[in-house]
Amino acid sequence: MTTGAGAPQLTERGALFRVHAPDAHALWLCLFDPLAGETRLPMQREADGVWQLAAPGIGAGARYGLRADGPYDPPAGLWFDPDKLLLDPYATAIDRPFTYDPALAAPRGEAGDTAPLLPKGVVEAPRPHVAARSPLFTPGGLLYELHVRGFTMCHPEVAPAQRGTIAALGHPAVIAHLKALQVSAVELMPINAWIDERHLGPLGLTNYWGYNPVSWFAIDPRLAPGGMAELRDAVSALHDAGIGVILDMVYNHNGEGDCHGPTLSLRGLDPRGAFRHAADGSLINDTGTGNSIACNAPTMRALILASLRHFVQQAGVDGFRFDLGPALGRMDHGFDPRAPLLEEMRADPVLADRIMIAEPWDIGPGGYQLGQFPGGWLEWNDRYRDDMRRFWRGDAGMIGAVATRLAGSSDIFPNGRSRTVNFLAAHDGFTLADLTAYEERHNQANGEQNRDGHGENYSWNNGIEGASDDPAIRAARCRDAKALLATLFCSRGTIMLSAGDEFGRSQRGNNNAYAQDNAFSWIDWDGRSTELERYVFALAALRADETDLHGTDILTDDDVEWLDEAGNLLTVAQWEDPGRRRLVLRYRVSGLAICLNGASDPCRFRLPHGAADVAARTIVVSRPER
C-alpha cells in the first residue's frame, strides 16, 4: 500500500488521494463539476496521520479541493474549519489564480463556504520525466535575475498575447538578448501560485513579485496559462541556446500569514506540524511575513523535497535559489548547516547535482549566515554589493574591501574556493540606474508612507534627486553605471545582473516595488539606453573571453599582485590610507591587469616593464572622463 502524502495518482479505476492531516477528526475530498456542483467524499485515516481515498471514475482534468474538521483553537495553533475549502499541498496545477477575500481569514462559523473563492486543484495525467542532464550553469558564470511578467510585458517583438508569460522567455528576440549578455542561467523570480497580502487590496495594489506562495507545486496561471508544459517548453528553448534556468523558491513562509491571515491549505490541514510555534503556541515570525515554515519537520521536508524534484523531473530546471535561505537550516537551537533538510537535499539522487543558491539571511535570531551554507552552495553576497556601492559613491577607507571583493571574498569563504554571487542590485532594492540618481527611497506609491524598503542604500544622486534632463548629470550617471558594471564583470566568482540594469532600467526611486504590477516595474524596452546596453554586451564578451575573470578559486598573492597607479607594489601605508582611490590587480601568469580609478580626476596608469601583452590585456575602470 502507498503511504505518505503525495499528488493524486491516476489508477485504472480512478484516482488515489493521500493527504497528511494528523490532528484532523475528519477529512473530505471535494470534487467539483460544472453541472453537478460539489461532491464530498469522506477520506479514511491511515497510518501516521495520512488520510487516503481511492475515488472511482476520476480522470485527468478533475477539479478538487479538501475540507477538514477538528479542533478550532488558534492560540493553540489549531485552525480546523470545514467551511474553508483547502488546496491540496501536493496539487500540481490549479484552475485559476488566488484572489484575496476577507472571508478566507474569517473565524470559524463566520466565513460561510469559501469554495467559490478558492482555486481548485486539477488532477493531472503523469508526464514522462525530462531526460536527466547535468546543469548548464556552472559557478563563475552570469546569473540574470528576471521577473517573468515584467520582463516581457512591454517587449515590442513579443506578441501581445504572449507578453508577461513564461512562454515569452523562449521568444527568439528574448533569447538573442540573453545570448548577447553571455547569460549562463536566468534566475526566475517566484513562479509558484501566490496570493496577495491582505493589506494590498484596500490600497488598490496587488502582489507583483510573488514571494507569498500558497502552492510549491502549481505554477501561477497568470505567468503560465499552459502550466508545466509551458515551463518545460521554455526551459527546453533556453537549454537549446545554452542557457540554464534557476527557479527562485520560497519555503520560509507561505501566504497564510499571521494569526489574522487566510486559511488556504497547510493551515487547515496540519497547522501545528507545518509552521514553527513559540512555547505559548503563537506563530514564530522569522520571516517578517507572519509565519515561518517548519522546514525540518519530517512531513515538511518530504513536501519540500518532492516539490524540488517535481521541477527537475517535469521541467528540467538546473537549480534553485532559496529566499531567506537560513529557514532551510533552522533547528530549535538556530541555523545548522547540517540540518536534515540540507543534508537530504544533497543526498537526493535527483537534486544532488543541481545548483543551489542561498539568500543567506532572514530576520530571525542568528539569521545572517553569509558564508555558512554547506560546501557546494552559492550565496548572495550583500557585502560585495555594499562595498562596491560605497567605493564608487566615494566613501573613504574602501580600497582593502574592494580588493577582497574583486578577489573572491576570502574573508567570507576562507577555504580557497569562492561560493560568492556578486551583485550590485537585485529585485529587492534600487535598480542600478536609481542607485546613481536617488539618495533616498521614494516608495510613496506602496501606500506605507515611505516607511517600507531599505533605509540605507549607499546611493547617491549626482547633484539632483531623481530624473534629470541636464546632459551633464545624465552623462555623470551613465559613467557611474559603467564603472559599477565594469567592476562587477571583472570580479572573481559568479556574478548576477538584475534584468534591465544593463540598459538603465528605473523604478523612479522605488526600492521595494513588490506591489507595483505596472510601469514602475515593467521593463521599458523602447526607452532603454542602447549606449549602456552596448557597453554591457562588450563587458560580457570580455568576461567570457578572459578565463581569469570567471574563475572561482580565490585569488592569493601567488596568483596576483596589487599595484598602485605608478606600477609599484602597494605598501602597508597605502593599503591603510583612507583616501586611496586607485588600485591595480594584475594576474601573474596571464598579465591581465585591472586598473580601478575611483578618484574624481583622470589618471594614467603605469605597469611594470615586462608584463605580458600589456596593451591588449589591460582593463581600466574609471569614472572620470578621459
C-alpha positions, 0 to 999 in steps of 0.5 A: 500500500502507498503511504505518505502524502503525495499528488493524486495518482491516476489508477485504472479505476480512478484516482488515489488521494493521500493527504497528511492531516494528523490532528484532523477528526475528519477529512473530505475530498471535494470534487467539483463539476460544472453541472453537478456542483460539489461532491464530498467524499469522506477520506479514511485515516491511515497510518501516521496521520495520512488520510487516503481515498481511492475515488472511482471514475476520476480522470485527468482534468478533475477539479478538487479541493479538501475540507477538514474538521477538528479542533478550532483553537488558534492560540493553540495553533489549531485552525480546523474549519470545514467551511474553508475549502483547502488546496491540496499541498501536493496539487500540481496545477490549479484552475485559476489564480488566488484572489484575496477575500476577507472571508478566507481569514474569517473565524470559524462559523463566520466565513460561510463556504469559501469554495467559490473563492478558492482555486481548485486543484486539477488532477493531472495525467503523469508526464514522462520525466525530462531526460536527466542532464547535468546543469548548464550553469556552472559557478563563475558564470552570469546569473540574470535575475528576471521577473517573468511578467515584467520582463516581457510585458512591454517587449515590442517583438513579443506578441501581445498575447504572449507578453508577461508569460513564461512562454515569452522567455523562449521568444527568439528576440528574448533569447538573442538578448540573453545570448548577447549578455553571455547569460549562463542561467536566468534566475526566475523570480517566484513562479509558484501560485501566490496570493496577495497580502491582505493589506494590498487590496484596500490600497488598490495594489496587488502582489507583483513579485510573488514571494507569498506562495500558497502552492510549491507545486502549481505554477501561477496561471497568470505567468503560465496559462499552459502550466508545466508544459509551458515551463518545460517548453521554455526551459527546453528553448533556453537549454537549446541556446545554452542557457540554464534556468534557476527557479527562485523558491520560497519555503520560509513562509507561505501566504497564510500569514499571521494569526489574522491571515487566510486559511488556504491549505497547510493551515487547515490541514496540519497547522501545528506540524507545518509552521514553527510555534513559540512555547505559548503556541503563537506563530514564530515570525522569522520571516517578517511575513507572519509565519515561518515554515517548519522546514525540518519537520519530517512531513515538511521536508518530504513536501519540500523535497518532492516539490524540488524534484517535481521541477527537475523531473517535469521541467528540467530546471538546473537549480534553485535559489532559496529566499531567506535561505537560513529557514532551510537550516533552522533547528530549535537551537538556530541555523545548522548547516547540517540540518536534515533538510540540507543534508537530504537535499544533497543526498537526493539522487535527483537534486544532488547535482543541481545548483543551489543558491542561498539568500543567506539571511532572514530576520530571525535570531542568528539569521545572517549566515553569509558564508555558512551554507554547506560546501557546494552552495552559492550565496548572495553576497550583500557585502560585495554589493555594499562595498562596491556601492560605497567605493564608487559613491566615494566613501573613504577607507574602501580600497582593502574591501574592494580588493577582497571583493574583486578577489573572491571574498576570502574573508567570507569563504576562507577555504580557497574556493569562492561560493560568492554571487556578486551583485550590485542590485537585485529585485529587492532594492534600487535598480542600478540606474536609481542607485546613481540618481536617488539618495533616498527611497521614494516608495510613496506609491506602496501606500506605507508612507515611505516607511517600507524598503531599505533605509540605507542604500549607499546611493547617491544622486549626482547633484539632483534627486531623481530624473534629470534632463541636464546632459551633464548629470545624465552623462555623470550617471551613465559613467557611474553605471559603467564603472559599477558594471565594469567592476562587477564583470571583472570580479572573481566568482559568479556574478548576477545582473538584475534584468534591465540594469544593463540598459538603465532600467528605473523604478523612479526611486522605488526600492521595494516595488513588490506591489507595483504590477505596472510601469514602475516595474515593467521593463521599458524596452523602447526607452532603454539606453542602447549606449549602456546596453552596448557597453554591457554586451562588450563587458560580457564578451570580455568576461567570457573571453578572459578565463581569469575573470570567471574563475572561482578559486580565490585569488592569493598573492601567488596568483596576483599582485596589487599595484598602485597607479605608478606600477609599484607594489602597494605598501602597508601605508597605502593599503591603510590610507583612507583616501586611496582611490586607485588600485591595480590587480594584475594576474601573474601568469596571464598579465591581465591587469585591472586598473580601478580609478575611483578618484574624481580626476583622470589618471594614467596608469603605469605597469611594470616593464615586462608584463605580458601583452600589456596593451591588449590585456589591460582593463581600466575602470574609471569614472572620470572622463578621459 
